[in-house]
Amino acid sequence: MDLFDGLPARYDQLGAVLSLGQDRRWRRTMVGRIPSSGTSRILDVATGPGGVASALRAATGARVVGLDLTWPMLLLARDNLSARGEHGITLVRGRGEELPFEDGVFDAVTFTYLLRYVADPAAAVSELVRVLRPGGTLANLEFHVPPSPYWRTLWWGYTRMVLPVAGWMTGGREWFEVGRFLGPSISGHYRDYPLDWTVEAWRRSGMQDVETRLMSLGGGMVMWGTKSGGP
């Protein structure tokens, strides 16, 4: 989305600030849900600067396609991958709701911080499942609202007051606007689409054995499952 177009060079720092340094651990947990055996082609949607795509490649040895909506993010991902000498990842510009791939061509699909930015989350989930082969794994990482009233109150104060100020101090006006946007965006998403709703949307789209894990007192969430119809 346009709000993030000017921030790709500091996107990883933004995730670290919002997650209080926990985002790397969250990503490792999501990547760990992807089987290394029998996985030869992976799609990483909303790939950003390529960190998840690189981790998937290192963990599985699979060919990885990283898809993102914005050219600045893809250019940064290209530079990051080139600096690492990584040639097993292909970068593609596209929308998570309209994937430019045939049905069932990927052994695994991952997506990160996506559903808050689409008009129809259920349709987006169905599209992600469409390109996954039967028996393949779908995995997602997203921010979450802590379920405990105590930690939720602290989270609310951090995202509404501390985060915008921290953004201003570290990145100026653009980061201030992003910091001010993110907390209400996360709260609003779960108000409209609670976690149980999302699990059911996965199941309606053809996923089974859907599991969730709240991370860091509920500030992050990893979800994964298997597409039905596999061996």
Stockholm file with secondary structure:
# STOCKHOLM 1.0

chainA/1-231         MDLFDGLPARYDQLGAVLSLGQDRRWRRTMVGRIPSSGTSRILDVATGPGGVASALRAATGARVVGLDLTWPMLLLARDNLSARGEHGITLVRGRGEELPFEDGVFDAVTFTYLLRYVADPAAAVSELVRVLRPGGTLANLEFHVPPSPYWRTLWWGYTRMVLPVAGWMTGGREWFEVGRFLGPSISGHYRDYPLDWTVEAWRRSGMQDVETRLMSLGGGMVMWGTKSGGP
#=GR chainA/1-231 SS CGGGTTCGGGHHHHHHHHTTTCHHHHHHHHHTTSCSTTCCEEEEESCTTSHHHHHHHHHHCCEEEEEESCHHHHHHHHHHHHHTTCCSEEEEECBTTBCCSCTTCEEEEEEESCGGGSSCHHHHHHHHHHTEEEEEEEEEEEECCCSSHHHHHHHHHIIIIIHHHHHHHHHCHHHHHHHHHHHHHHHHHHHHSCHHHHHHHHHHTTEEEEEEEEEGGGTEEEEEEEETTCC
#=GC SS_cons         CGGGTTCGGGHHHHHHHHTTTCHHHHHHHHHTTSCSTTCCEEEEESCTTSHHHHHHHHHHCCEEEEEESCHHHHHHHHHHHHHTTCCSEEEEECBTTBCCSCTTCEEEEEEESCGGGSSCHHHHHHHHHHTEEEEEEEEEEEECCCSSHHHHHHHHHIIIIIHHHHHHHHHCHHHHHHHHHHHHHHHHHHHHSCHHHHHHHHHHTTEEEEEEEEEGGGTEEEEEEEETTCC
//
